[in-house]
Amino acid sequence: MKKEISSCLITGGTGSFGQALTTKLLEDKSWKKIIIFSRDELKQYEMREKFNNNERLRFFIGDIRDKQRLIYAFNNVNVVFHAAALKQVPSSEYNPTECIKTNIYGAENIIDAAINCHVKKIIALSTDKAAAPINLYGASKLVSDKLFAAANNITGNNKTIFSIVRYGNVLNSRGSVLPLFKKYIKEKKALPITDLDMTRFFITLTDGVNFVLKCLKRMKGGEIFIPKIPSFKIIDLAYAMNDKSKFNIIGVRPGEKIHEQLFTTSDNINIIEFKDFFIIKPAFSIRRINYHTTIFGEIGKKINQKIEYNSNNNNQKLSINEIKKKFKEIKII
């Protein structure tokens, strides 16, 4: 595996996930070339400085909407980690065509470029908002997931395989609620709470990166990997950060759910459960693939009862003290 896979490209590579993934990849000497593909030259400059102009890093200015640029960038690349997306729910609702161009047409461009360039593996990052979506961001990522799963049926003889990783909010990443709460606490302002019952899944950057890299080795093509991850009530997160803060209940914003799902009962027919994760098998596939075992010897089982995996019924729901403990473990606060 290590001898075969030597070069990779990260779309949206200057983002929180891309930088954390880059840090991890640089620890593995078998990755000879790591390409950061993104639109922002300033963030690329800052990232180049952060990693001390590491000679194994390459920086490509480009947009996933531009297929020809992707084809050029994918030349001699073995693996693509697709993390680029328009992710903000309000922004996507206000700029729907831009969201579609990036999240859907961009995904299509990546698929075409990867097949054209004979990339071996493509793993795309999804979101819990893609399960039973009620906003455009979630809907666009659901379409993206479907595109990547179906791409395995059109690769022909070049052996390119596509898989998806879907998880919840990344704790302390750009755009997450934690930096916002930090700001309000520092300014001694009342924290904005959408709803007292609201819950969310979360995963740390480190755990997200490690899960993606494990799934890179597990992947067989077409499946969606879903980790078993903790969740918490937003109000409990606020109390864990500062139990003396005051709160303003601002109400659920357009496009928000009280509880997020990672899969619904409608997915059950295609769910395989493992000890630490789930797989959603592709609904349509021309390949006969055994998804019940992995390269690590993990054995999965089919779900026989109707269940929905959401942030409220999760058996890893954290208390206030458990959230505080998690903060200490990952040195956030």
N, C-alpha and C positions, 0 to 999 in steps of 0.2 A: 504493500500500500504506500509506504513512505517513498519508495524509489519511483513509483509510478506517478504520484501526485507531487508536482514540484512548483507549480505556478498557479496563482489564483487572482481573482479580481473581486473587489467589493463595490457594488453600486451603492451610492449614498455613503461612501466610506469615511467621510468626515463627520458623520453623526455620532451620537453616543455609542450605539452598538458597533459601528464601524471602527471606532478608535479602540474600544475594548477588545474587539476581535483581533485587530492588528497587533495589539500588545501581546495577546496570547499566541498568535501565529509566529511572531518574531522569536518566541521562546523555543520553537521547533525548527531546528536547522535544516530539516528536509524541505521546507518551503523556500525555494531559491529566489522567487520573485513574487511580490505582493503588490498588486496594482490598486490604487485608490482612484475610483471613478466618481466624480461629482461635478457640480456646476459652479461652486464657489471658490474662486481663486484665493481669497483671503483665508478661508478656513484651511485650504490646502497648504498655504504658506505656513500658517500656525501649526498645522499638524507635522509638516516637514521639520520645523524647528523643535517641536516637542519630542520627536523621535531622532533628533540629532543627525538629520540627513542620512539616515540609515541607507546603505547602498542596496539593500534588498527591496526597498520601497520605490515604487514608480507612481507618479501622479499624472492622471489624465483629466483634463477639463473636458466635460461632455455632459450631454443630457440624454436620458434613456428614451426620450422622444425621437432621437436622431439615430435611426437604425444603421446608417452607414458609419457613423462614429463608433457605434457599438461593435460592428464587424471589425473595424480597424483595431479597437481596443482588445477584442477577444482573440486576436491572432496568437496562437501558441499558448493559450490559457487552458489549464486542465479543469479548474473548478471556478464557478461563479457563485458568490454569496449575494443574493439580491435583497438589499435593505432600503433602496431608494423608494420614496413614496411621499405623497402629500398626506399628512397624518392628522392635521387639526380638523376636528369635526365642524366647528363654525365656519372656518375658512373654506372647506370643501362645499358646504351648503351654499355659501355666498358666491363661490367661483366653481360651479359644477362642471363646466366644460374643461377647466384646467385640471381638476381632479381626475376626470375621465381620461384626458390625454396622457397624464403621467401614470396613473395606477393601472389603467386597462391597456391603452395603446402602448405604453411603455413596456408592460409585461409581454405583450405580443412581439414587440421589437426584440426583447431579450431572447425570447424563444427562437425567433427566426435567426438571429445572429449566432446563437449558441449552436444550432443545428448546422448552419452554414460553415462555422469554424470548427466543427467537430469537438466542442467542449465535452468533457467526460461527464461532469456532474454539475447540476444547477440546483441550489437549495434556496427557496424563496421564503422570506419572513412574512408571516401573516399577523392577524390580530384577533382577539376575542370578539371584536365588533363585527367580524365576518360571519359569525354564527347568528342566524336569524336577524339580519341587519335591519335597523330602523333609520339609519342615516346613510348619506351618500358615501362617506368614507368606508363604512363597513360593507356596503353593497359593492363598491368598486373593488375592495379586497376580496370579496367572495368571488367575483368574476375573475379576478387575477388567480385565485386559488384553482378555479375550474380550468382556466387556460393552462396553467402549469401541469395540472394532473393529466389533462387531455393531450398535452404535447408529447407524452410518451407513446402515443399511438401513431405519430407521424414522423418519427425519427429515422425510419428505414433501417439500414444496416450500419449506421455510424455509431451505434451503442450509446448515444447521449441519453442520460436519464435525468428526470426532473422530480423533485419532491418539495414539500412545503413544511414549515414549522410554524405552528400557531400557539401563541401564549398571550398572557395578559399584560398589564401595564408594567413598564420597567421602572423600578423604584429609583428615584432621584435622577432620572434621565431628563433631558430637555423636554419641556412640555408636560411633565408629570406634576401632580398636585403638591408633592413634597417641597420642591423649591419655592412654589407659590406660598405655601404655609410658612416656610422659613422667613420669607420676605415680610409677611404680615406680622409675624411674631417679633422680628427685629424692629419693625416700625411701631410695635405695640398697638396694632389695629385688630379689630374683631375678625376672626377667621370666617370666610364665606363657606357655609355648608349647604350643599344642595338639598339634601333630604336626610333626616335622622336615621332612616332605615337603609340608606344606600350602601352597597358593598362593592368591592372590586377585587379581582385577582391581582397578584403582583409577583414579579420575579426580579431578582437582582441582575445587574449587568453580567456579573461573573457567572452566575448560574445559567443565564440565557446563552452566553457564549459557549459554555461547556456543553450545554444540551445540543446546540446547533452542531458543534464539532462531533459529538457522539452520533448524532443523526446522519451526519455526512458519511460515516462508516456503515451505519445501519441501512441506509436508504436503498430501496430496490426499484423505485420509480412509481410515481403517481399517488403515493400515500401522503396524508397529513399527520405529522407528529404533534402530539399534544402532551406536554409535561403535566404531572400531578403537582400543583403548586398551591401555596397558601392563598388565603383571601382575608379581608378584614372589613369592618365597617369604617366608613370614612370618618365618622365622628370619633371612633376609637383611635384612629390614626392621629387625629387632632389632639386628643387627650394625651396620647403617648408622647407627642412632641412638646406639649406644654399644658399641664392640667389646670393652669390658672388663666388661660386665654379665654376671652369671650367669643361668642359665635353669632353670626347672622345667618338665618335660614333663608337662602335666596331662591329656593325652588328648583325643580328639575329643568334644565335648559333644553331647548329643542334638539332632538336627536339623541338625547341621553336615556339610558335605561336605569332603573333602580338597581337591578342586578345584571351582571354580564354573564353570558354563556360561552363555553368553549366548544360544546356540542349540544344538540337538542335530541329529543326522543326520535325525531325523524331520521337522525343519523345512525340510530342504534343498529340497524341491519348491517351496517358496514364497519362497526366499531370492533376493534380487538384491544383487549385490556392487558397490559403488562404490569409488573410490580410498581414501576415509577412513572409510567406514561401510557398514553393511549395512541392507537393508530386509527385513522379513518381511511379505509381502503377506497380506491377510486370506484365510483359507481359504474363506470363503463371502462373496460380495458380489453384490448385484443391480446394481451399477454397473460399467460398463466403463471402467476407468481404466488409463492407461499409467504404470506406476510406474518405467519404465526411464530416464526423464529428469527433471531437476529445473529449477526456475526459474533456477538458477545455471549451467545448461548442462552439468551433470554427467550422465554416461551410465553406466548400470549394466549388468551382464551376469548372466545366470542361472548359478547354480552347477551344474556338470554332474557333479561327483564327490561322494561322500559324505564330508562333513566335519563335525566338531563344533568349535565355537569355545569352547574352555575356557581357564582361566587357566594350565594346565600346557603345552598345546601351542601357546600364543600365540607368534608370532614377535617380539613386542615384550616379551619377558621380561627384566626389568632385573636387572643384577648389583648387588652391594653398592655399588660405586663409582658406578654410574649412579643408584642411589637417592639417594646422598649429593648428587650433582649436581642431581637433581630437587629435593631439599630446599632447596638454595641458590637455585635458580631461583625458587621460590615462597616463599622466606623463612620456612620453617616452623621450622627449627632453626638 
